[in-house]
């Protein structure tokens, strides 16, 4: 289905069809990703998720045939690539096969991390790894909610907070639900859909870098983007003599020296902290990169190119709002450099983008309007609470990567500086303004700043190699310092398994699905891996408090009401009726969270009980 989406996108990419350049294939992969996300969702609204998935597959297959036929009809060679930049002087230009091999190794390594992060069944339980535990809990909750409720597809709301509009960008999780509707397991559904986004990301990174860099340095830019990090390596070197880190773990490789809130390390490794656990960024970044790539070209665009850029922008709000914001800022800066000429050139793009994005932004506004904490507000200069002063905090988090990237901008070529300028502006913007109730989520915008720095540092390395062995050695040392903590983070990620559900949890979830329907409202504890919301997607009265707070949802009153129900207070029967509760679960999480649990009361208001292991589900009498 993903392959069909990319081939279908060849119909819309601009340029001579016979020229399958790196940038054109990258644009096709991003446009195909947008089709892959939107077409199944729109089809599911009309025909249901299962039928909609197969109808979408058929439509994409037909469009793919047309796209391939268009390329064949114009006699496209197997590979046509501009070679002008390959002739640039430097030690790395004589050979051309090994940059491809390095890119392949990076792809395999990233795919391995992605596989470990995706859900895997072990001993009957469900496991993930690394920094993705809490994030993957939310993604699975949303995916299962869409899979088991057509009403939620038609009117997206939070399954963990009934009736609250789901303004969170959910299409990446809906893609996993589509895969499960077509028969895949939850693990393969998440892995396969994310793998497509990963390939689109890498192709767009390479296509953009090749505009200014030879193949070897384009791969270096990708390496810097994926492995770049902060100065967390200094804590690793501090702890190396004792072999024990701040958490007292027996092996230093298990410590997180890139994203560790106890060490005030917040701007860590983009791969392990953003791209892999935060699916919205993994899916939104390649689409935004392709849009920025089109808008930043100096050549006059064809009409098809303008429309494609508009489609890419317009698809973003419910894929990744942060990616839309970053790409829009870039577009605004490019237009301001020559307002009249650029406005005349790109007005079709703005028209298409506004027509597609407008309804989505209006829907997102429904959630933002009721938020307890404003989504857009003044920031304090930090990504999270810390005891450090501002210069020390950013010296530690920026490491060498940030100052080297900014410094390299002043020595880059004119077109490179023009393209990366709005990307670099995102750093001071994130220091001044927060765009979500959780200030740490500004790191999703810093992903684009990270891209700009990676391109500029790679260009700095190219110029250093041309300047002789001494400067080349300095560049190599700089790359090592820039990526040291990121390398440690990559090593740690697959070695930190996280159990999300036991075999008993999965069996209980299957029984819940068998005895309830999509209209049920179930009362549970607020554990983020509670089997009811996590594995069944059923509507619950109140979900994980941390997620709700990060999304600006006011949950405090409801949390107090849940405590009253489980304790069997005088108001409990009226509260059960108020929230329309059909079932009440008592299991390990409920016994921990509610010390005053009154099961006698719950039994008195129930008409039936479902028991499995440590779990009991009371069917409420109405």
C-alpha positions in Angstrom: 0.0 0.0 0.0 2.9 2.4 0.8 4.6 1.5 -2.4 1.4 2.2 -4.4 1.1 5.5 -2.6 4.6 6.6 -3.7 4.0 5.4 -7.3 0.7 7.3 -7.4 2.4 10.4 -6.2 4.6 10.3 -9.3 1.6 11.6 -11.1 1.8 14.9 -9.3 5.5 15.6 -9.0 6.9 18.3 -11.2 9.7 18.2 -13.6 10.4 16.2 -16.7 9.1 12.7 -16.1 12.3 11.2 -17.6 14.4 12.7 -14.8 14.0 10.7 -11.6 16.2 13.0 -9.6 16.8 12.5 -5.8 14.6 15.5 -5.0 11.8 14.4 -7.2 11.7 10.9 -5.7 11.9 12.5 -2.3 8.9 14.7 -3.1 7.0 11.7 -4.4 7.7 9.8 -1.2 6.3 12.7 0.9 3.3 13.2 -1.3 2.7 9.4 -1.2 3.0 9.5 2.6 0.3 12.1 2.7 -2.0 10.0 0.5 -1.2 7.0 2.6 -2.4 8.8 5.7 -5.4 10.7 4.3 -7.1 8.3 1.8 -7.8 5.5 4.3 -9.2 7.9 6.9 -11.5 9.6 4.4 -12.6 6.2 3.1 -13.2 4.9 6.6 -15.5 7.7 7.3 -17.7 6.6 4.4 -17.4 2.8 4.4 -15.9 1.9 7.8 -12.3 1.2 8.6 -12.0 -2.3 7.2 -13.8 -1.7 3.9 -12.3 1.7 3.6 -8.8 0.3 4.0 -9.2 -2.1 1.1 -11.0 0.5 -1.1 -8.1 2.8 -0.5 -5.6 0.1 -1.4 -7.5 -0.4 -4.7 -7.6 3.3 -5.5 -3.9 3.7 -4.7 -3.1 0.6 -6.9 -4.9 2.2 -9.8 -3.2 5.5 -9.4 0.2 3.8 -8.9 -0.3 2.0 -12.3 -0.9 5.4 -13.9 2.1 6.9 -12.2 4.4 4.2 -13.3 3.0 4.3 -16.8 3.7 8.0 -17.0 7.3 7.5 -16.2 7.7 4.5 -18.6 5.9 6.4 -21.4 8.5 9.2 -21.2 11.3 6.7 -21.3 12.7 7.2 -17.8 16.1 5.6 -17.4 16.7 3.5 -14.4 18.6 6.3 -12.6 19.3 9.7 -13.7 21.1 11.9 -11.3 22.9 15.2 -11.6 26.6 14.6 -11.2 27.8 18.2 -11.1 28.4 18.3 -7.4 30.3 14.9 -7.5 33.3 16.6 -9.1 33.9 18.9 -6.2 37.4 18.5 -4.8 38.0 16.6 -1.7 39.2 13.2 -0.4 35.7 11.7 -0.4 34.8 12.3 -4.1 36.7 9.6 -6.0 34.5 6.7 -4.9 30.7 6.7 -5.2 29.6 3.3 -3.9 30.5 3.6 -0.2 28.2 6.7 0.5 25.4 4.5 -0.7 26.5 1.7 1.6 26.7 4.1 4.6 23.2 5.3 3.8 22.0 1.7 3.7 23.7 1.0 7.1 22.0 4.1 8.6 18.7 2.9 7.3 19.1 -0.6 8.6 20.2 0.8 12.0 17.3 3.2 12.2 14.9 0.4 11.2 16.3 -1.9 13.9 15.6 0.8 16.5 12.1 1.2 15.1 11.5 -2.5 15.2 12.5 -2.6 18.9 10.3 0.3 19.7 7.3 -1.2 18.0 5.2 -3.6 19.9 6.5 -7.2 20.1 5.0 -10.3 21.7 7.2 -12.1 24.2 6.1 -14.8 26.6 2.5 -13.8 25.8 3.1 -10.2 26.9 3.5 -7.1 24.8 6.8 -5.3 24.9 8.5 -2.2 23.5 11.9 -0.6 24.3 13.7 2.7 25.1 12.1 6.1 25.5 8.9 5.0 23.8 6.9 3.4 26.6 4.7 6.2 27.6 4.3 7.6 24.1 3.6 4.2 22.5 0.9 3.8 25.2 -1.0 6.8 23.9 -0.5 5.8 20.2 -1.8 2.3 20.8 -4.8 3.7 22.8 -5.8 6.0 19.9 -5.2 3.3 17.3 -7.4 0.7 19.1 -10.0 3.4 19.7 -10.3 4.0 16.0 -10.2 0.3 15.2 -13.1 -0.5 17.4 -15.4 2.5 17.0 -16.8 3.9 13.8 -18.4 6.8 15.7 -14.9 7.9 16.8 -13.8 8.0 13.1 -16.8 10.2 12.2 -16.5 12.4 15.3 -12.9 12.2 16.7 -12.9 12.5 20.5 -10.5 11.3 23.2 -11.4 7.8 24.3 -9.7 8.6 27.6 -11.8 11.7 28.2 -15.2 11.3 26.5 -16.7 14.1 24.4 -13.5 16.2 24.4 -12.6 16.9 20.7 -9.5 15.1 19.5 -7.4 18.0 18.2 -4.2 16.0 18.7 -2.8 15.0 15.2 -4.1 11.4 15.0 -3.6 10.3 11.4 -0.3 8.5 12.2 -2.1 6.4 14.7 -5.0 5.9 12.4 -2.6 4.4 9.9 -1.6 1.7 12.4 -5.4 1.1 13.0 -5.8 0.7 9.2 -3.0 -1.9 9.1 -4.7 -3.8 11.9 -8.0 -3.6 10.1 -6.3 -5.3 7.1 -5.2 -8.2 9.3 -1.8 -7.2 10.8 -0.8 -7.6 14.4 -0.5 -4.4 16.5 3.3 -4.7 16.4 3.6 -5.1 12.6 0.9 -2.4 12.1 2.9 0.2 14.0 6.3 -0.9 12.5 5.2 -1.1 8.9 3.5 2.3 8.8 6.4 3.9 10.6 8.9 2.2 8.3 7.3 4.0 5.3 7.5 7.3 7.1 11.2 6.5 8.0 12.1 5.9 4.3 10.3 9.1 3.2 12.2 11.0 5.9 15.6 9.6 4.8 14.8 10.2 1.1 13.9 13.8 1.8 16.9 14.4 3.9 19.1 13.1 1.2 17.3 14.9 -1.6 17.6 18.2 0.3 21.2 17.7 1.2 22.2 16.8 -2.4 21.2 20.3 -3.5 24.5 21.6 -2.0 26.6 18.6 -1.1 28.2 15.7 -2.9 26.8 12.2 -2.0 29.4 11.5 0.8 28.7 14.8 2.6 24.9 14.4 2.0 25.2 11.1 3.9 27.3 12.9 6.6 24.5 15.5 7.0 22.0 12.6 7.6 24.4 11.1 10.1 24.7 14.4 12.0 20.9 14.8 11.9 20.3 11.3 13.3 23.1 11.1 15.8 23.6 14.8 16.8 23.3 15.5 20.5 24.3 17.6 23.5 27.2 17.5 26.0 25.8 14.5 27.9 29.0 12.7 27.0 30.7 14.7 29.8 28.5 13.0 32.4 29.4 9.6 30.8 33.1 10.4 31.1 32.5 11.5 34.7 30.8 8.2 35.6 33.1 6.0 33.6 35.7 5.3 36.4 33.0 4.0 38.8 30.9 2.2 36.2 27.7 3.5 37.8 25.6 6.4 36.6 23.2 8.7 38.4 20.4 6.1 38.5 22.8 3.5 40.0 22.3 1.1 37.1 25.0 -1.6 36.9 26.0 -0.7 33.3 26.6 2.8 31.9 25.1 1.8 28.6 21.8 1.7 30.3 22.0 5.3 31.4 20.5 8.0 29.3 23.1 10.6 28.6 21.2 12.5 26.0 17.7 13.0 27.4 17.9 12.9 31.2 15.7 15.4 33.1 17.7 14.7 36.4 20.8 16.1 34.6 18.9 18.9 32.9 19.5 17.2 29.5 16.4 18.1 27.5 17.5 18.8 24.0 19.0 15.4 23.4 19.1 13.1 20.4 16.4 13.8 17.8 16.1 10.2 16.8 15.5 8.5 20.2 13.7 11.5 21.8 11.5 12.7 18.9 11.4 10.7 15.7 10.9 7.2 17.2 8.6 7.8 20.2 6.7 10.8 18.8 5.0 9.3 15.7 3.5 12.7 14.7 7.0 14.1 14.1 8.2 11.0 12.2 5.2 11.3 9.8 5.1 15.1 9.6 8.8 15.8 9.2 9.2 14.3 5.7 6.1 16.0 4.4 7.3 19.4 5.8 10.8 18.8 4.5 9.5 18.2 1.0 7.3 21.4 1.2 10.3 23.5 2.4 12.5 21.9 -0.3 10.0 23.1 -3.0 9.5 26.6 -1.6 13.3 27.2 -1.2 14.2 26.4 -4.8 15.4 29.5 -6.7 14.2 28.2 -10.1 10.7 29.2 -11.3 8.3 26.5 -10.2 5.8 24.8 -12.5 2.1 24.9 -11.7 2.2 21.3 -10.7 5.0 22.0 -8.3 3.0 24.8 -6.7 -0.1 22.6 -6.3 2.0 19.8 -4.8 3.5 22.2 -2.2 0.0 23.3 -1.3 -1.1 19.6 -0.9 1.8 18.9 1.3 1.1 22.0 3.5 -2.6 21.3 3.6 -2.2 17.7 4.7 -0.1 18.5 7.8 -2.4 19.8 10.6 -3.8 16.4 11.6 -0.5 14.7 10.8 1.8 17.0 12.8 0.9 20.5 13.8 4.4 21.4 14.8 5.7 20.4 11.4 3.1 22.7 9.8 4.2 25.5 12.0 7.9 25.0 11.2 7.2 24.7 7.4 4.9 27.7 7.5 7.6 29.8 9.2 10.1 28.8 6.5 7.6 29.7 3.8 6.9 33.1 5.3 10.6 33.9 5.6 11.2 32.9 1.9 8.3 35.1 0.8 9.5 38.1 2.9 12.8 38.0 1.1 11.0 39.3 -2.1 7.4 39.8 -1.1 5.8 40.9 -4.4 7.6 38.4 -6.6 7.2 35.5 -4.2 3.5 36.2 -3.6 2.8 36.2 -7.3 4.8 33.0 -7.6 3.3 31.0 -4.7 -0.3 32.2 -4.4 -1.7 28.9 -5.8 0.2 27.1 -3.1 -1.3 29.3 -0.4 -4.8 28.8 -1.9 -4.6 25.0 -1.9 -3.0 24.9 1.5 -5.6 27.2 3.1 -8.5 25.2 1.5 -7.2 21.9 2.9 -5.7 23.1 6.2 -8.5 25.5 7.2 -11.1 22.9 8.3 -8.4 20.9 10.2 -7.2 24.0 12.1 -10.8 24.9 12.9 -11.2 21.4 14.4 -8.0 21.7 16.4 -9.2 25.1 17.7 -12.1 23.3 19.4 -9.6 21.5 21.6 -7.3 24.5 22.2 -10.2 26.9 23.1 -11.1 24.9 26.2 -7.5 24.2 27.4 -6.7 25.0 31.0 -3.2 26.1 29.9 -2.9 28.3 26.7 -1.2 26.4 23.9 0.6 29.5 22.7 2.2 31.5 25.5 5.5 33.2 26.5 8.3 30.8 27.4 11.0 31.2 30.1 13.9 30.2 27.8 14.1 26.6 28.9 12.6 23.4 27.6 11.8 22.1 31.1 12.2 23.0 34.8 15.8 23.2 35.8 18.0 24.5 38.6 20.6 25.7 36.1 21.0 29.2 34.9 20.2 30.0 31.3 23.8 30.1 29.8 24.8 26.9 31.6 21.6 25.1 30.5 22.0 25.9 26.8 25.8 25.3 26.9 25.0 21.8 28.2 22.1 21.1 25.9 23.5 22.9 22.8 26.9 21.3 23.1 29.1 21.8 20.1 26.3 21.0 17.7 24.4 24.3 18.1 27.2 26.9 18.1 29.0 25.1 15.3 25.8 24.9 13.2 25.1 28.6 13.7 28.7 29.6 13.1 28.9 27.6 9.9 25.9 29.5 8.6 28.1 32.6 8.2 30.5 30.8 5.9 28.0 28.8 3.8 27.0 29.5 0.3 24.3 32.1 -0.5 21.6 29.6 -1.3 22.4 27.3 1.6 22.2 30.3 4.0 19.0 31.5 2.5 17.4 28.0 2.9 18.6 27.4 6.4 18.0 30.8 7.9 14.3 30.2 8.9 15.4 26.8 10.3 17.9 28.5 12.6 15.3 31.1 13.7 13.4 28.3 15.3 15.9 28.1 18.2 15.3 31.6 19.6 11.6 31.2 18.8 11.4 28.1 21.0 13.2 30.0 23.8 10.6 32.8 23.6 7.3 31.0 22.9 5.8 27.7 24.0 3.4 26.1 21.5 1.8 23.4 23.7 0.9 23.1 27.4 3.9 20.9 27.8 7.0 23.1 27.1 9.2 20.1 26.4 7.1 19.6 23.2 9.0 22.5 21.6 11.6 19.9 20.8 9.3 18.9 17.9 10.1 22.4 16.4 13.8 22.1 17.3 13.9 19.0 15.0 13.8 21.5 12.1 16.5 23.6 13.7 18.5 20.4 14.0 18.1 19.8 10.3 19.5 23.2 9.5 22.5 22.7 11.7 23.2 19.2 10.2 23.3 20.7 6.7 25.6 23.5 7.7 28.0 21.4 9.7 28.2 18.9 6.8 29.0 21.8 4.5 31.6 23.0 7.0 33.2 19.6 7.0 33.3 19.6 3.1 35.1 22.9 3.1 37.5 21.7 5.9 38.5 18.6 4.0 39.2 20.8 0.9 41.4 23.0 3.1 43.9 20.2 4.0 44.6 17.4 6.5 44.8 19.6 9.6 41.4 21.2 9.0 40.0 17.8 8.1 41.2 16.4 11.4 39.5 19.3 13.2 36.2 18.6 11.3 36.4 14.9 12.2 36.9 15.8 15.9 34.0 18.2 15.8 31.7 15.5 14.3 32.7 13.1 17.0 31.9 15.6 19.8 28.6 16.5 18.1 27.4 12.9 17.9 29.0 11.2 21.0 25.9 11.5 23.3 23.7 10.5 20.4 25.7 7.4 19.7 25.4 6.5 23.4 21.6 7.0 23.1 21.4 4.7 20.1 23.3 2.0 22.0 21.0 2.4 25.0 17.7 2.4 23.1 17.3 -1.3 22.2 18.7 -2.4 25.5 16.0 -1.0 27.7 13.0 -3.3 27.2 9.7 -2.1 28.6 6.7 -4.5 29.2 3.5 -2.8 28.2 1.1 -5.7 29.0 1.3 -9.2 30.4 -0.4 -12.2 29.0 -3.1 -11.9 31.7 -3.6 -8.2 30.7 -4.1 -9.2 27.0 -6.5 -12.0 27.9 -8.6 -9.7 30.1 -8.6 -7.1 27.3 -10.0 -9.8 24.9 -12.8 -10.5 27.3 -13.6 -6.8 27.7 -13.9 -6.6 23.9 -16.1 -9.6 23.8 -18.5 -8.4 26.5 -18.7 -4.7 25.7 -19.4 -2.6 22.6 -18.3 0.8 21.2 -21.1 2.5 23.1 -19.8 1.3 26.5 -18.2 3.7 28.9 -15.9 2.0 31.4 -14.5 3.3 34.7 -10.8 2.4 35.3 -7.7 3.7 37.0 -5.5 6.2 35.2 -2.5 4.0 34.4 -1.1 4.6 30.9 -0.9 0.9 30.1 -4.2 0.0 31.6 -5.4 -2.9 29.4 -8.9 -1.4 28.8 -7.9 1.8 27.0 -4.5 0.5 25.8 -5.6 -2.8 24.3 -9.3 -2.4 23.6 -9.7 1.3 22.8 -12.9 1.4 24.7 -14.1 4.7 26.0 -13.1 5.2 29.7 -14.2 8.0 32.0 -10.7 9.2 32.8 -7.4 8.3 31.4 -3.7 8.9 32.2 -3.5 12.3 33.9 -0.1 13.2 32.4 -1.5 12.9 28.8 -4.5 15.0 29.7 -2.4 17.7 31.3 0.0 17.8 28.4 -3.0 18.3 26.0 -4.5 21.0 28.1 -7.6 19.0 29.1 -9.2 20.0 32.5 -9.4 16.7 34.4 -9.2 17.7 38.1 -12.9 17.6 38.8 -13.4 14.3 37.0 -10.5 12.8 38.9 -12.1 13.7 42.2 -15.4 12.2 41.0 -13.7 8.9 40.0 -12.3 8.6 43.6 -15.8 9.1 45.0 -17.2 6.4 42.8 -14.6 3.8 43.7 -15.0 4.7 47.4 -18.8 4.3 47.2 -19.6 7.8 48.6 -23.2 9.1 48.8 -22.7 10.8 45.5 -21.4 7.7 43.7 -24.7 6.5 42.2 -25.5 9.9 40.8 -22.0 10.2 39.4 -22.3 6.8 37.7 -25.4 8.0 36.0 -23.9 11.4 35.1 -21.0 9.9 33.3 -23.1 7.2 31.7 -20.9 4.4 33.1 -21.7 0.9 31.9 -18.9 -1.1 33.4 -16.4 -0.6 36.3 -13.1 -2.4 36.4 -11.2 -3.4 39.5 -7.7 -4.8 39.0 -4.1 -4.3 40.2 -4.0 -0.6 39.1 -7.3 0.3 40.8 -6.3 -1.4 44.1 -3.1 0.7 44.1 -4.6 4.0 43.1 -7.7 3.9 45.3 -6.9 3.0 48.9 -10.6 3.5 49.9 -11.8 1.0 47.2 -15.3 -0.2 48.2 -16.0 -3.4 46.2 -19.1 -4.1 48.2 -20.7 -0.9 46.8 -19.6 -1.8 43.3 -21.2 -5.2 43.6 -24.4 -3.7 44.9 -24.8 -1.5 41.8 -23.9 -4.2 39.3 -26.0 -6.8 37.6 -23.2 -9.1 36.4 -19.5 -9.6 37.0 -16.7 -10.7 34.6 -13.6 -12.1 36.3 -10.3 -13.1 35.0 -7.2 -13.5 37.2 -6.7 -10.3 39.3 -9.4 -8.4 37.3 -13.1 -8.0 37.9 -15.4 -6.0 35.7 -18.8 -5.0 37.1 -21.6 -4.5 34.7 -23.6 -1.5 36.1 -27.3 -2.0 36.7 -29.5 0.6 34.9 
